[in-house]
Amino acid sequence: MTEEKTTWGGARAGAGRKSLGGKMRSLRMTDFEYDFVRDALKKIRAGVETLDVAAYRTEWKAKEKD
């Protein structure tokens, strides 16, 4: 008689979040800085060579708080 090993819980094949290949980082920033960084990353990943902080600052509008 063979003994079956059952797993209650534990890892399953294909379970869990897939790796994004980057390291998670945490730091505090203002709403403007957060929006600027998101926009800058989007542009960098699209291949833009230069970022104009002054132009972004003039078009940025603060989000209203709930």
N, C-alpha and C positions, 0 to 999 in steps of 0.2 A: 504494500500500500504506500503510495507516494503522498507526502505531506505538501499541501498547497500553501504557499506563503501569501497571505493577503495583506494589503497595505491599506490601512485606514487613514485617509488623508495623505499628506506628503506630496512629493513632486509627481507631476504627470507629464508625459511626453507632449511637448508643444505648449505647455502652460507658462504663463508669466509674460511680462513685458519684454519686447525685443530690445536689444541693445541699440542705442543710437550712435555708438562709437565716440561719444564725447563724455566729458566729465561734468557732473552737475556742480554748479557753483551757486553760492548764495551771498548776496550783499544787499544793503539797503540803498534805495535811491528814490528821488522825487518822481512824481508822475511824469514830469517833462523828460527827465533822464530816461525813465523806462520806455516811454514812447519813442524817444530819439534812438535808443539802442536797438529797439525792435525794427525801426525803419532802416537804421544803418546796416543791420545784419541782412535784412531783405535785399538792400542795394548791393552790399558786398558779395552776397551769394549769387546775385544776378550779373556781377562783373563790372560794376561801376568803379571808376578809378578814384574819383574825388567826392567828398561829402562836404556840403556847405552848411555849417551849423547856424550861421546867421540867417540864412534863408529859411531853414527849418523852424527856427525860433519865431520868425515873423508869421508863419502860417499855422503854427501850433496853437490850438485852443484847448484850454483846460476842460476836462470832463466835469460835468456837474455831479456833485455828490448826491446820493439817494437821501 
